[in-house]
Each structure stands twice: as C-alpha cells, then as structure tokens.
Amino acid sequence: MRNNIVHIGAGELTYEIRAIVEIAETLGKLGIKTNMENIGDPIAKGEKIPKWMKQIVADLAMTDCSYGYCATKGILETRQFLADITNKRGKVQITAEDIIFFNGLGDAIQKVYGLLKREARVIGPSPTYSTHSSGEAAHAGQAPVSYRLDPDNNWYPDLDDLRLSIKYNPAISGLLIINPDNPTGAVYPERVLMEMITIAREYDLFIICDEIYHNIIYNGESTKPLSDLVGDVPTIAMKGISKEVPWPGSRCGWIEVYNRDKDPLFDRYIQSIIDSKMVEVCSTTLPQKAIPPILSHPKYPQYLKERTSRYEKFSNIAYDILKTVDGIKVNRTNGAFYMSIAFEPSALQAKQFLPIEIPQVKEMIEDLVAQPGTSHDKRFVYYLLASTGICVVPLTSFSTAEQGFRITLLERDEQEFTKIFEIIAASIKAYLNS
Ligand SMILES: Cc1ncc(COP(=O)(O)O)c(C=O)c1O
C-alpha cells in the first residue's frame, strides 16, 4: 500500500461470540453434536412468534407503503408512539424529534461512539457487551476505559472504582450503563443508578444507557429506566425490539435523547449524529410500522410475561445447579437472558483439561490452546466445547480480566436445559481437578 490504510482502532474490533462459532462448526463437521449457548438470539434457540404478531407483520407486508424509504429519523407516528410511552412516566419529557431510529442498536452504537471527538472517552462496564467496548475503543484508537462490575456483589458496578477512574482520567466525557446487563444478567437497583447519575453530574459527563433488556426483568427485581431518574443530565437511552419482541432480524433500534437543550456541546454532538444519518435514507420501514400495533396489542403483556416467567424459572434451575460447585462465583440472573460465571482467582491453570473422545478433535483443541496468549478461560471453553459439545463464550472476551464464561438461558426445553447445566457443573469439577 502507498500509505498505511488501516484505522488506528482496527485492532479493537474483535467479536469472540462469533469467533467461537467457527470452531463449533468445525467440530460439528467432525461429528460432535453441539449445543450453541453462546449467542443472544431467542429465535435461533426456537422462540415461537405468536400468530397475532405474525398477522400484524403479514398485513403490513400487503401494503405498498411498507416497501418505501421512510424519514431519516424514522417513521413519525412510531417515534410519537415511543415518545408518549416515555412521557407517560411523568419525568423527562421528549418529542418525536428526540427519537432517532438506526439499523439495530449495533448501528446506533457505532454511530454514537464514531461521532465523538477522538480524544473524548466513554467509560463502560467490565465485563461488557463487546459491541460497546470495541466501538468505543475503535473510535479512540486505544484500549477501552472501564469500571469494574463486581462478581462478589451481584455483578453490581464497583462505584469507588468508577469514581476514581473518572477522577484521574480527564478525557472521560461519558458514562455507559447497561441495565439489565449483558453479559452478567444483573439488574441495577434504583440506588445504584442514582449514585452513577450523581457521579456523571459531578464530573459533567453525558450518559449512555443501553436499555434493550428493560422489559425482561424477573425474580422480583425492579429497576427504573433512566428517563425516570436522570433529572437534567444529558443522556442517550438506547432501546430496541431485537430481544423483547423478539425480532433481531428487523434491525430496528432507536435512541432517545434526554436534556439535549441543557448543554450546547451535547446539543451539537447530537446534531452531528442526526446529520450523519441524513446521508443515508432510513431503511427499516416495515418493522417500524409494526412497533405500535405489536407493543400496544392486548395480548403483548401476557406474551412478555410468559417469556420472562420462563427465564425466571430457568435462571433458578441454573443457579441451583451451579451454586454448589467449588471454584466459581455464581450470581443468579435477574434480567435479560445471560449468566456470567467467574472462576475464583487462581482456580484455572494452563495444565487443566477435559477428556476428548475423537482423536482429530483432541489434536485440534490441543493446537488451539497451545497458541500463545490463549487465556485460561478460553482454554476451559475450548475443552468444554470439544468434550461435551456445549458452546459458551469466555468471559475475557467481554473486555475484562475476570476469567470465566457467559452462557445464555435461551434453551426452551427444561429437561435439555437442566442436562446442559448438570454437564457444565460436572465438567467444571472435572476440569479444576484434572
Ligand atoms: C446490551 C445490548 N445492546 C445492544 C445489542 C444489539 O442489539 P441490536 O440487535 O438492536 O443490534 C445487544 C445484543 O445482544 C445487547 O446485548
């Protein structure tokens, strides 16, 4: 190349959740039956979309206007419908103009970080949903800046670590909160959110709050959307239908902007996001049209309740099986549909293994784990996959030094789900004692 054409942040763009799938596919070809517990797609795990919902989409598919472009920020009626939901809570008040649709939250995340000034950093949780950390790090061309989520305290944010990290890094200009959280399944109580908002206010930061799982909360936990608590702090709330409806293939997520008028720099920044959207025409017309009739359908609340009740039941099955296993830290999942297991410090070593039956697979895994820089938890995950066919994701791929793994609660068959967690429990014991 005449010049170096590689972006400074190119090294930060990795997505282990997909990488592990390639290995699983190879194992599949070699005859290992795999259970993919690695990706947060309810549809891929057999979620059934109710008939009434499909009928709404089918009817829209029969109208010509569903096939056209729509306004840059998204369909006005849908944005008004969503603004009304937020406004009815009686705290922050917004208009349809404060809502901007994107091609899924993945697209929103890239744009929101990509349009920040290079030097301005957003501190995010660790572990974290890696699309956030890699998007932010790629924008800055540096490693992510993070605050610790504490596995010894329900995976709640370590607020001292957050405060000190912000205090001693003047480049930090924004604070990312994910609630309910991916990958930990934690749901933050109001008091934790209030403390985080207080810190943001004290250091004049804006907040990004990813609330894509906001209506998937159970085990008697409660939390609040940031719109209820944020007062006058400039905030971007991120929402979407990928997980809740669930319709991840719709590529339909949106941001709600609170307190745009409270700070001229925040206002200018939001305008730059809108201007960058102007150069592409909004594309997700049909799913946007489907949002009001689906979310306001009389059967929607019951449908959501049935799903969250299943996650609640399964989160307790998983917790009860794993909590008795030595060498790991187990927190019950209370929201979203992920569980993060952390190994106790020094529980993992480079010599541990699980038996692998097929010699070709054994050779492949031994080659993989021998690669320099393979973390201890990745080694465990590879052995688990090759030995049992269960595919989970190493925790270190969620931008954390904490060793462990993330698994989903999406398997719908209770017997199969229980079996998977029993196998994992037995495998952890065997691995740690090997
Ligand atoms: C916290 C969080 N935000 C955003 C997304 C991406 O959502 P979308 O399908 O709208 O791109 C995910 C997907 O797993 C997620 O876990």
PDBQT file of the ligand as one rigid body, heavy atoms in Angstrom, charges set to zero:
ROOT
HETATM    1  C1  LIG A 501     -26.759  -4.778  25.598  1.00  0.00    +0.000 C 
HETATM    2  C2  LIG A 501     -27.016  -4.942  24.118  1.00  0.00    +0.000 A 
HETATM    3  N1  LIG A 501     -27.191  -3.841  23.372  1.00  0.00    +0.000 NA
HETATM    4  C3  LIG A 501     -27.422  -3.941  22.046  1.00  0.00    +0.000 A 
HETATM    5  C4  LIG A 501     -27.477  -5.163  21.415  1.00  0.00    +0.000 A 
HETATM    6  C5  LIG A 501     -27.660  -5.214  19.914  1.00  0.00    +0.000 C 
HETATM    7  O1  LIG A 501     -28.986  -5.044  19.552  1.00  0.00    +0.000 OA
HETATM    8  P1  LIG A 501     -29.455  -4.941  18.046  1.00  0.00    +0.000 P 
HETATM    9  O2  LIG A 501     -29.952  -6.289  17.635  1.00  0.00    +0.000 OA
HETATM   10  O3  LIG A 501     -30.565  -3.924  18.073  1.00  0.00    +0.000 OA
HETATM   11  O4  LIG A 501     -28.296  -4.501  17.204  1.00  0.00    +0.000 OA
HETATM   12  C6  LIG A 501     -27.308  -6.343  22.159  1.00  0.00    +0.000 A 
HETATM   13  C7  LIG A 501     -27.315  -7.673  21.510  1.00  0.00    +0.000 C 
HETATM   14  O5  LIG A 501     -27.005  -8.699  22.062  1.00  0.00    +0.000 OA
HETATM   15  C8  LIG A 501     -27.064  -6.212  23.553  1.00  0.00    +0.000 A 
HETATM   16  O6  LIG A 501     -26.897  -7.304  24.331  1.00  0.00    +0.000 OA
ENDROOT
TORSDOF 0
